[in-house]
């Protein structure tokens, strides 16, 4: 941990607190940026930190103390003792949901802001600086994820989380605007730019006017967003390949009666790997075993049972993520996963994948059109398109833009850190003009 003398100048940082990954970028007064490097116990160092928080209780003398781990360390801590720990993920998706106020964590009640603040403090600790040492600009999505999302509530809770973590009042900027600032560094003349920022839970689009030498240098002309991104694409693979292999389409009988569908809620839990561990209760395991006795394909249900019992959810998701990544580079791939008697080895073509995500692509296309419509600009008025985020690598997503704007106008770069880099640059600008 670094320390600063009293009244030392604040360190300027941009923080991209994401649904799936979080990034911290440090900037100097000249606008040079450097992503913080996060070190994990049993994993390589990285410029990104998985937005995961694991909590557990440790005995220290005569008292029990709440402990935490974040990122890849959180996964390892949780898998070491899932029964006595709590894994918190996708915290950002609940920011705009008024129905979520607090949750019970062991003997304490914690608000969403409490959980996010704890994650942020540990994030900064891994970055080697404290929240009190920095002035920060943070990102927010254009539209927060979730049904009936309250965007104002989302921003309020986001700010409260950072303040509780020890940050001074943060400057809040739309995430695609952060990415746009990163792209502006490439420009030497005024330009109108459409920025597409694809996260784990949301996809955001902003139309911006940049003038590298003007005042102001940036003007946001319009924006739009949709709660669809990388996590939804993962679920499409699960729904079409994994769930059938684990018995979703089988039937069972009660007392020799008519065939009944297996409980669909078991397969809804496949949407997030940690939910499989939450199913590891005697009651759920007994229910799956009972249904398997009269199932039309009992082996598939036994495979589901063993997957849950042996906590193989994380390994399954790694295989799904690898398949999705492969399809961004190749016309087909083989999804491979095995555990005991379960063996999934299914070829997935890019055409298959694109047919599965077609409804999601249509919503993304509508959001792109919305961003243009609110500005009153036509396709010919856009000089450049800048794409960032992991989902921008998906060929069908990129095609949404190249079909409209042509290959020559579509660009990308620093896909996982560009938002935080732009936020850090905005922070430098804001403090210089303050």
Kinemage of the C-alpha trace (Angstrom):
@kinemage 1
@onewidth
@group {chain A} dominant
@subgroup {mainchain}
@vectorlist {calphas} color= white
{ca unk a 1} P 0.000 0.000 0.000
{ca unk a 2} L 1.389 3.395 -0.970
{ca unk a 3} L 1.131 6.366 1.368
{ca unk a 4} L 1.077 10.076 0.720
{ca unk a 5} L 2.109 13.020 2.850
{ca unk a 6} L -0.645 15.162 4.346
{ca unk a 7} L -2.181 17.533 1.797
{ca unk a 8} L -0.470 15.734 -1.096
{ca unk a 9} L -2.117 16.233 -4.510
{ca unk a 10} L -4.832 13.720 -5.259
{ca unk a 11} L -4.039 10.865 -7.611
{ca unk a 12} L -6.314 11.084 -10.658
{ca unk a 13} L -8.063 7.838 -11.522
{ca unk a 14} L -10.817 6.541 -13.748
{ca unk a 15} L -12.799 3.552 -12.493
{ca unk a 16} L -14.939 1.331 -14.678
{ca unk a 17} L -17.041 -0.627 -12.172
{ca unk a 18} L -18.528 -3.278 -14.424
{ca unk a 19} L -21.055 -6.070 -14.189
{ca unk a 20} L -18.426 -8.676 -15.059
{ca unk a 21} L -15.048 -6.913 -14.750
{ca unk a 22} L -13.748 -3.765 -13.097
{ca unk a 23} L -10.781 -1.629 -14.180
{ca unk a 24} L -8.789 1.151 -12.483
{ca unk a 25} L -6.658 3.510 -14.600
{ca unk a 26} L -4.264 6.090 -13.146
{ca unk a 27} L -3.453 9.292 -15.068
{ca unk a 28} L -0.742 11.905 -14.623
{ca unk a 29} L -1.162 15.648 -15.257
{ca unk a 30} L 0.068 15.268 -18.842
{ca unk a 31} L -2.692 12.805 -19.617
{ca unk a 32} L -0.545 9.686 -19.670
{ca unk a 33} L -2.542 6.717 -18.442
{ca unk a 34} L -1.586 3.425 -16.821
{ca unk a 35} L -3.988 0.623 -15.888
{ca unk a 36} L -3.571 -0.731 -12.383
{ca unk a 37} L -2.306 -4.312 -12.290
{ca unk a 38} L -4.201 -6.743 -10.069
{ca unk a 39} L -2.379 -9.697 -8.551
{ca unk a 40} L -4.193 -12.876 -7.529
{ca unk a 41} L -2.981 -15.780 -5.407
{ca unk a 42} L -3.204 -18.635 -7.912
{ca unk a 43} L -3.792 -16.751 -11.173
{ca unk a 44} L -1.788 -14.505 -13.512
{ca unk a 45} L -1.745 -10.750 -12.963
{ca unk a 46} L -4.296 -8.802 -14.981
{ca unk a 47} L -5.443 -5.286 -15.916
{ca unk a 48} L -9.008 -6.372 -15.123
{ca unk a 49} L -10.559 -7.684 -11.920
{ca unk a 50} L -13.658 -9.870 -11.962
{ca unk a 51} L -16.446 -8.045 -10.133
{ca unk a 52} L -16.874 -10.776 -7.541
{ca unk a 53} L -16.952 -10.540 -3.760
{ca unk a 54} L -16.662 -13.547 -1.450
{ca unk a 55} L -17.472 -13.121 2.258
{ca unk a 56} L -16.825 -15.492 5.154
{ca unk a 57} L -16.307 -15.434 8.915
{ca unk a 58} L -12.958 -16.081 10.594
{ca unk a 59} L -12.274 -16.564 14.268
{ca unk a 60} L -9.862 -13.967 15.652
{ca unk a 61} L -9.364 -14.542 19.364
{ca unk a 62} L -12.735 -14.385 21.049
{ca unk a 63} L -14.590 -12.814 18.158
{ca unk a 64} L -15.695 -13.697 14.663
{ca unk a 65} L -14.604 -11.272 11.946
{ca unk a 66} L -16.040 -10.852 8.458
{ca unk a 67} L -13.374 -11.465 5.794
{ca unk a 68} L -13.463 -10.944 2.046
{ca unk a 69} L -11.746 -11.750 -1.225
{ca unk a 70} L -12.399 -10.270 -4.660
{ca unk a 71} L -11.872 -11.194 -8.295
{ca unk a 72} L -10.321 -14.577 -9.036
{ca unk a 73} L -9.373 -14.905 -5.363
{ca unk a 74} L -13.098 -14.758 -4.547
{ca unk a 75} L -13.772 -17.768 -6.757
{ca unk a 76} L -11.055 -19.804 -5.044
{ca unk a 77} L -12.250 -18.770 -1.581
{ca unk a 78} L -15.812 -19.713 -2.411
{ca unk a 79} L -14.942 -23.078 -3.896
{ca unk a 80} L -12.818 -23.884 -0.845
{ca unk a 81} L -15.872 -23.706 1.408
{ca unk a 82} L -19.137 -22.859 -0.381
{ca unk a 83} L -21.266 -23.884 2.584
{ca unk a 84} L -19.617 -21.337 4.902
{ca unk a 85} L -19.088 -18.464 2.475
{ca unk a 86} L -21.188 -16.126 0.376
{ca unk a 87} L -20.301 -15.253 -3.224
{ca unk a 88} L -21.716 -11.956 -4.476
{ca unk a 89} L -21.659 -11.261 -8.220
{ca unk a 90} L -23.356 -9.007 -10.767
{ca unk a 91} L -23.785 -6.339 -8.075
{ca unk a 92} L -24.107 -3.628 -10.678
{ca unk a 93} L -27.267 -5.185 -12.126
{ca unk a 94} L -29.165 -4.495 -8.882
{ca unk a 95} L -28.272 -0.798 -8.560
{ca unk a 96} L -31.419 0.400 -10.312
{ca unk a 97} L -33.737 -2.222 -8.777
{ca unk a 98} L -35.752 -0.661 -5.987
{ca unk a 99} L -36.906 -4.098 -4.848
{ca unk a 100} L -33.359 -4.963 -3.748
{ca unk a 101} L -32.453 -3.039 -0.609
{ca unk a 102} L -30.523 -5.397 1.629
{ca unk a 103} L -29.497 -8.990 2.166
{ca unk a 104} L -28.591 -11.128 5.139
{ca unk a 105} L -24.899 -12.003 5.316
{ca unk a 106} L -24.271 -14.339 8.216
{ca unk a 107} L -25.401 -12.435 11.330
{ca unk a 108} L -25.508 -9.012 9.672
{ca unk a 109} L -27.795 -7.184 7.281
{ca unk a 110} L -25.930 -5.485 4.430
{ca unk a 111} L -27.248 -3.051 1.844
{ca unk a 112} L -26.194 -3.206 -1.777
{ca unk a 113} L -24.074 -0.100 -1.143
{ca unk a 114} L -22.344 -1.910 1.745
{ca unk a 115} L -21.423 -4.810 -0.543
{ca unk a 116} L -20.181 -2.633 -3.412
{ca unk a 117} L -18.195 -0.415 -1.032
{ca unk a 118} L -16.470 -3.464 0.413
{ca unk a 119} L -15.564 -4.638 -3.082
{ca unk a 120} L -14.264 -1.187 -4.029
{ca unk a 121} L -12.040 -0.917 -0.946
{ca unk a 122} L -10.465 -4.280 -1.736
{ca unk a 123} L -10.150 -3.296 -5.408
{ca unk a 124} L -8.177 -0.178 -4.507
{ca unk a 125} L -6.071 -2.157 -2.069
{ca unk a 126} L -5.062 -4.449 -4.926
{ca unk a 127} L -4.350 -1.339 -7.021
{ca unk a 128} L -1.942 -0.168 -4.304
{ca unk a 129} L -3.734 3.058 -3.381
{ca unk a 130} L -6.497 4.050 -0.987
{ca unk a 131} L -9.797 5.716 -1.918
{ca unk a 132} L -8.802 8.700 0.210
{ca unk a 133} L -5.728 9.303 -1.976
{ca unk a 134} L -7.617 9.776 -5.219
{ca unk a 135} L -9.953 12.027 -7.104
{ca unk a 136} L -12.007 9.904 -9.423
{ca unk a 137} L -14.325 9.857 -12.384
{ca unk a 138} L -16.526 6.788 -12.588
{ca unk a 139} L -18.707 5.394 -15.324
{ca unk a 140} L -22.401 4.595 -15.431
{ca unk a 141} L -24.411 2.835 -18.135
{ca unk a 142} L -26.796 4.786 -20.325
{ca unk a 143} L -29.530 2.402 -19.196
{ca unk a 144} L -29.096 0.288 -16.106
{ca unk a 145} L -29.811 -3.432 -16.406
{ca unk a 146} L -33.026 -5.045 -15.245
{ca unk a 147} L -36.771 -4.812 -15.748
{ca unk a 148} L -38.287 -1.471 -14.720
{ca unk a 149} L -34.827 -0.099 -13.952
{ca unk a 150} L -34.798 3.263 -12.150
{ca unk a 151} L -31.768 5.016 -13.661
{ca unk a 152} L -31.829 7.869 -11.126
{ca unk a 153} L -31.811 5.355 -8.282
{ca unk a 154} L -28.953 3.519 -9.968
{ca unk a 155} L -26.791 6.657 -10.111
{ca unk a 156} L -27.664 7.579 -6.516
{ca unk a 157} L -26.691 4.157 -5.194
{ca unk a 158} L -23.538 4.086 -7.308
{ca unk a 159} L -22.364 7.398 -5.834
{ca unk a 160} L -23.298 6.297 -2.309
{ca unk a 161} L -21.280 3.105 -2.731
{ca unk a 162} L -18.152 5.023 -3.709
{ca unk a 163} L -18.549 7.543 -0.875
{ca unk a 164} L -19.045 4.736 1.646
{ca unk a 165} L -15.850 3.112 0.331
{ca unk a 166} L -13.938 6.285 1.243
{ca unk a 167} L -13.866 8.169 -2.070
{ca unk a 168} L -14.595 11.860 -2.205
{ca unk a 169} L -17.734 12.682 -4.207
{ca unk a 170} L -16.981 11.064 -7.583
{ca unk a 171} L -17.556 12.629 -10.966
{ca unk a 172} L -20.051 10.417 -12.842
{ca unk a 173} L -19.892 10.098 -16.639
{ca unk a 174} L -21.699 7.870 -19.134
{ca unk a 175} L -19.502 4.872 -19.925
{ca unk a 176} L -19.557 5.302 -23.722
{ca unk a 177} L -18.447 8.888 -23.213
{ca unk a 178} L -15.445 7.538 -21.348
{ca unk a 179} L -14.641 5.267 -24.287
{ca unk a 180} L -15.130 8.241 -26.609
{ca unk a 181} L -12.521 10.268 -24.753
{ca unk a 182} L -10.099 7.420 -25.207
{ca unk a 183} L -10.803 7.414 -28.963
{ca unk a 184} L -10.466 11.217 -29.195
{ca unk a 185} L -6.735 10.871 -28.551
{ca unk a 186} L -6.446 9.486 -32.113
{ca unk a 187} L -8.098 12.522 -33.717
{ca unk a 188} L -6.411 15.601 -35.109
{ca unk a 189} L -9.572 17.226 -36.487
{ca unk a 190} L -13.223 17.594 -35.404
{ca unk a 191} L -15.318 14.464 -35.893
{ca unk a 192} L -18.724 12.993 -35.064
{ca unk a 193} L -18.303 9.568 -33.479
{ca unk a 194} L -20.702 6.786 -32.556
{ca unk a 195} L -19.327 4.925 -29.533
{ca unk a 196} L -20.517 1.397 -28.726
{ca unk a 197} L -19.628 0.075 -25.273
{ca unk a 198} L -20.424 -3.604 -24.647
{ca unk a 199} L -20.231 -4.852 -21.074
{ca unk a 200} L -21.343 -8.024 -19.332
{ca unk a 201} L -24.866 -6.829 -18.543
{ca unk a 202} L -25.497 -3.742 -20.708
{ca unk a 203} L -24.672 -2.329 -24.134
{ca unk a 204} L -24.532 1.453 -24.473
{ca unk a 205} L -24.289 3.778 -27.468
{ca unk a 206} L -23.461 7.482 -27.595
{ca unk a 207} L -23.141 9.887 -30.507
{ca unk a 208} L -20.465 12.449 -29.675
{ca unk a 209} L -18.883 15.448 -31.344
{ca unk a 210} L -15.159 15.745 -30.690
{ca unk a 211} L -12.956 18.740 -31.323
{ca unk a 212} L -9.457 17.965 -30.005
{ca unk a 213} L -8.464 21.636 -30.101
{ca unk a 214} L -11.798 23.272 -29.353
{ca unk a 215} L -13.689 24.457 -26.282
{ca unk a 216} L -15.464 22.356 -25.219
{ca unk a 217} L -13.623 19.432 -26.681
{ca unk a 218} L -16.592 17.068 -26.398
{ca unk a 219} L -20.338 17.417 -26.837
{ca unk a 220} L -22.720 14.484 -26.372
{ca unk a 221} L -25.412 14.620 -29.034
{ca unk a 222} L -27.484 11.600 -28.008
{ca unk a 223} L -27.354 8.167 -26.485
{ca unk a 224} L -29.234 4.917 -25.950
{ca unk a 225} L -28.743 1.648 -24.137
{ca unk a 226} L -30.120 -1.873 -23.694
{ca unk a 227} L -29.741 -4.531 -20.974
{ca unk a 228} L -28.184 -7.116 -23.308
{ca unk a 229} L -24.495 -7.998 -23.591
{ca unk a 230} L -21.991 -10.806 -23.076
{ca unk a 231} L -23.776 -12.625 -20.256
{ca unk a 232} L -26.876 -13.058 -22.415
{ca unk a 233} L -24.787 -14.577 -25.223
{ca unk a 234} L -23.332 -17.083 -22.737
{ca unk a 235} L -26.831 -18.068 -21.694
{ca unk a 236} L -27.804 -18.766 -25.311
{ca unk a 237} L -25.085 -21.439 -25.466
{ca unk a 238} L -26.232 -22.873 -22.146
{ca unk a 239} L -29.855 -22.945 -23.248
{ca unk a 240} L -29.159 -24.648 -26.556
{ca unk a 241} L -26.331 -27.037 -25.680
{ca unk a 242} L -25.804 -27.513 -21.955
{ca unk a 243} L -29.334 -27.565 -20.541
{ca unk a 244} L -30.546 -30.346 -22.916
{ca unk a 245} L -27.479 -32.444 -21.991
{ca unk a 246} L -28.492 -32.143 -18.333
{ca unk a 247} L -32.075 -33.281 -18.812
{ca unk a 248} L -34.069 -30.104 -19.328
{ca unk a 249} L -36.255 -31.710 -22.000
{ca unk a 250} L -36.864 -34.989 -20.180
{ca unk a 251} L -40.066 -35.965 -18.424
{ca unk a 252} L -40.877 -37.936 -15.286
{ca unk a 253} L -43.916 -39.616 -13.728
{ca unk a 254} L -45.531 -39.432 -10.327
{ca unk a 255} L -47.272 -42.640 -9.177
{ca unk a 256} L -47.313 -43.916 -12.758
{ca unk a 257} L -49.333 -40.950 -14.006
{ca unk a 258} L -48.917 -38.810 -17.118
{ca unk a 259} L -45.422 -37.588 -18.063
{ca unk a 260} L -44.535 -34.287 -16.441
{ca unk a 261} L -41.762 -31.822 -17.406
{ca unk a 262} L -38.829 -31.673 -15.018
{ca unk a 263} L -38.755 -28.509 -12.857
{ca unk a 264} L -37.604 -25.708 -15.161
{ca unk a 265} L -36.151 -23.694 -12.248
{ca unk a 266} L -33.244 -26.148 -12.069
{ca unk a 267} L -32.166 -25.056 -15.523
{ca unk a 268} L -32.751 -21.366 -14.909
{ca unk a 269} L -30.021 -21.716 -12.279
{ca unk a 270} L -27.586 -22.683 -15.041
{ca unk a 271} L -27.630 -19.045 -16.152
{ca unk a 272} L -25.084 -18.164 -13.447
{ca unk a 273} L -22.537 -20.747 -12.375
{ca unk a 274} L -22.614 -19.791 -8.693
{ca unk a 275} L -26.336 -20.615 -8.520
{ca unk a 276} L -25.459 -24.272 -8.999
{ca unk a 277} L -23.670 -24.148 -5.670
{ca unk a 278} L -26.747 -22.594 -4.071
{ca unk a 279} L -28.674 -25.678 -5.274
{ca unk a 280} L -26.305 -27.845 -3.226
{ca unk a 281} L -28.814 -28.366 -0.432
{ca unk a 282} L -30.096 -31.731 0.822
{ca unk a 283} L -33.639 -30.872 -0.238
{ca unk a 284} L -32.738 -29.932 -3.844
{ca unk a 285} L -30.346 -32.827 -4.306
{ca unk a 286} L -32.976 -35.233 -2.968
{ca unk a 287} L -35.595 -33.789 -5.343
{ca unk a 288} L -33.350 -34.271 -8.387
{ca unk a 289} L -32.538 -37.839 -7.312
{ca unk a 290} L -36.253 -38.639 -6.836
{ca unk a 291} L -37.215 -37.238 -10.237
{ca unk a 292} L -34.384 -39.208 -11.881
{ca unk a 293} L -35.932 -42.492 -10.686
{ca unk a 294} L -38.876 -42.172 -13.105
{ca unk a 295} L -37.329 -39.865 -15.717
{ca unk a 296} L -37.370 -40.631 -19.430
{ca unk a 297} L -33.578 -40.107 -19.453
{ca unk a 298} L -32.411 -40.656 -15.871
{ca unk a 299} L -28.696 -40.474 -16.673
{ca unk a 300} L -28.942 -36.815 -17.702
{ca unk a 301} L -30.474 -35.917 -14.354
{ca unk a 302} L -27.837 -37.920 -12.516
{ca unk a 303} L -25.233 -35.898 -14.419
{ca unk a 304} L -26.924 -32.680 -13.246
{ca unk a 305} L -26.887 -34.023 -9.693
{ca unk a 306} L -23.174 -34.783 -9.798
{ca unk a 307} L -22.366 -31.439 -11.409
{ca unk a 308} L -23.999 -29.712 -8.451
{ca unk a 309} L -22.589 -32.050 -5.803
{ca unk a 310} L -19.028 -31.695 -7.071
{ca unk a 311} L -19.244 -27.916 -7.651
{ca unk a 312} L -18.210 -28.009 -11.296
{ca unk a 313} L -20.123 -24.889 -12.313
{ca unk a 314} L -17.052 -22.672 -12.663
{ca unk a 315} L -15.292 -25.197 -14.900
{ca unk a 316} L -18.413 -25.491 -17.037
{ca unk a 317} L -18.529 -21.723 -17.511
{ca unk a 318} L -14.897 -21.614 -18.488
{ca unk a 319} L -15.681 -24.059 -21.279
{ca unk a 320} L -18.656 -21.954 -22.413
{ca unk a 321} L -16.574 -18.781 -22.405
{ca unk a 322} L -13.864 -20.486 -24.431
{ca unk a 323} L -16.391 -21.679 -27.018
{ca unk a 324} L -17.833 -18.178 -27.387
{ca unk a 325} L -14.346 -16.732 -27.773
{ca unk a 326} L -13.429 -19.367 -30.382
{ca unk a 327} L -16.492 -18.475 -32.455
{ca unk a 328} L -15.241 -14.886 -32.732
{ca unk a 329} L -12.166 -16.224 -34.574
{ca unk a 330} L -13.383 -19.377 -36.323
{ca unk a 331} L -16.422 -20.573 -38.241
{ca unk a 332} L -16.989 -23.410 -35.774
{ca unk a 333} L -15.758 -24.795 -32.484
{ca unk a 334} L -16.333 -27.776 -30.235
{ca unk a 335} L -17.746 -27.136 -26.789
{ca unk a 336} L -15.923 -29.648 -24.616
{ca unk a 337} L -16.785 -30.408 -21.021
{ca unk a 338} L -16.647 -33.641 -19.068
{ca unk a 339} L -17.260 -34.651 -15.492
{ca unk a 340} L -17.669 -38.260 -14.418
{ca unk a 341} L -20.332 -39.745 -16.741
{ca unk a 342} L -21.205 -36.366 -18.283
{ca unk a 343} L -19.434 -35.713 -21.559
{ca unk a 344} L -20.372 -32.748 -23.716
{ca unk a 345} L -18.510 -32.565 -26.995
{ca unk a 346} L -20.725 -30.686 -29.382
{ca unk a 347} L -19.772 -28.792 -32.494
{ca unk a 348} L -21.195 -25.280 -32.592
{ca unk a 349} L -21.001 -23.354 -35.835
{ca unk a 350} L -20.925 -19.611 -35.973
{ca unk a 351} L -24.190 -19.821 -37.923
{ca unk a 352} L -25.750 -21.793 -35.026
{ca unk a 353} L -24.594 -19.230 -32.503
{ca unk a 354} L -25.812 -16.304 -34.578
{ca unk a 355} L -29.238 -17.902 -34.955
{ca unk a 356} L -29.450 -18.293 -31.162
{ca unk a 357} L -28.519 -14.661 -30.486
{ca unk a 358} L -30.689 -13.253 -33.304
{ca unk a 359} L -33.326 -11.803 -30.907
{ca unk a 360} L -30.540 -10.111 -28.944
{ca unk a 361} L -28.937 -8.718 -32.104
{ca unk a 362} L -32.275 -7.216 -33.116
{ca unk a 363} L -32.476 -5.356 -29.802
{ca unk a 364} L -28.899 -4.135 -30.207
{ca unk a 365} L -29.705 -2.929 -33.732
{ca unk a 366} L -32.746 -1.049 -32.446
{ca unk a 367} L -30.618 0.633 -29.768
{ca unk a 368} L -28.067 1.735 -32.394
{ca unk a 369} L -30.875 3.235 -34.470
{ca unk a 370} L -32.294 4.938 -31.369
{ca unk a 371} L -28.952 6.621 -30.676
{ca unk a 372} L -28.994 8.104 -34.176
{ca unk a 373} L -32.679 9.014 -34.128
{ca unk a 374} L -32.410 11.145 -30.988
{ca unk a 375} L -29.670 13.203 -32.643
{ca unk a 376} L -31.474 13.732 -35.941
{ca unk a 377} L -28.303 12.613 -37.719
{ca unk a 378} L -28.094 10.178 -40.608
{ca unk a 379} L -25.586 7.409 -41.193
{ca unk a 380} L -23.645 9.691 -43.565
{ca unk a 381} L -23.120 12.190 -40.693
{ca unk a 382} L -21.080 9.723 -38.610
{ca unk a 383} L -17.337 10.059 -39.280
{ca unk a 384} L -16.141 7.193 -37.078
{ca unk a 385} L -17.519 4.290 -35.068
{ca unk a 386} L -15.551 3.178 -32.006
{ca unk a 387} L -16.374 -0.185 -30.389
{ca unk a 388} L -15.147 -1.382 -27.017
{ca unk a 389} L -15.842 -4.265 -24.629
{ca unk a 390} L -15.435 -8.000 -25.110
{ca unk a 391} L -18.708 -8.505 -26.979
{ca unk a 392} L -17.479 -6.158 -29.720
{ca unk a 393} L -15.305 -9.077 -30.882
{ca unk a 394} L -18.400 -11.114 -31.831
{ca unk a 395} L -18.545 -10.934 -35.660
{ca unk a 396} L -22.342 -10.629 -35.773
{ca unk a 397} L -22.168 -7.648 -33.414
{ca unk a 398} L -19.466 -5.936 -35.463
{ca unk a 399} L -21.517 -6.611 -38.616
{ca unk a 400} L -24.352 -4.493 -37.168
{ca unk a 401} L -22.018 -1.538 -37.577
{ca unk a 402} L -20.118 -2.409 -40.754
{ca unk a 403} L -23.405 -3.008 -42.610
{ca unk a 404} L -24.545 0.485 -41.658
{ca unk a 405} L -21.336 2.515 -41.752
{ca unk a 406} L -18.884 0.503 -43.842
{ca unk a 407} L -15.748 -1.280 -42.691
{ca unk a 408} L -13.525 1.786 -43.038
{ca unk a 409} L -15.426 3.792 -40.430
{ca unk a 410} L -15.522 1.063 -37.748
{ca unk a 411} L -12.634 0.895 -35.292
{ca unk a 412} L -11.765 -0.534 -31.872
{ca unk a 413} L -8.882 -0.964 -29.469
{ca unk a 414} L -8.063 -1.476 -25.780
{ca unk a 415} L -11.404 -3.249 -25.604
{ca unk a 416} L -11.232 -4.087 -21.904
{ca unk a 417} L -9.674 -0.910 -20.481
{ca unk a 418} L -10.641 1.901 -22.872
{ca unk a 419} L -13.626 3.069 -20.794
{ca unk a 420} L -11.513 3.442 -17.643
{ca unk a 421} L -8.731 5.127 -19.653
{ca unk a 422} L -11.198 7.674 -20.992
{ca unk a 423} L -12.643 8.236 -17.511
{ca unk a 424} L -9.134 8.939 -16.198
{ca unk a 425} L -8.586 11.470 -19.005
{ca unk a 426} L -11.895 13.147 -18.148
{ca unk a 427} L -10.766 13.311 -14.515
{ca unk a 428} L -7.547 15.091 -15.541
{ca unk a 429} L -9.549 17.583 -17.607
{ca unk a 430} L -12.118 18.162 -14.857
{ca unk a 431} L -9.549 18.868 -12.174
{ca unk a 432} L -7.485 21.108 -14.436
{ca unk a 433} L -10.497 23.320 -15.128
{ca unk a 434} L -11.799 23.293 -11.542
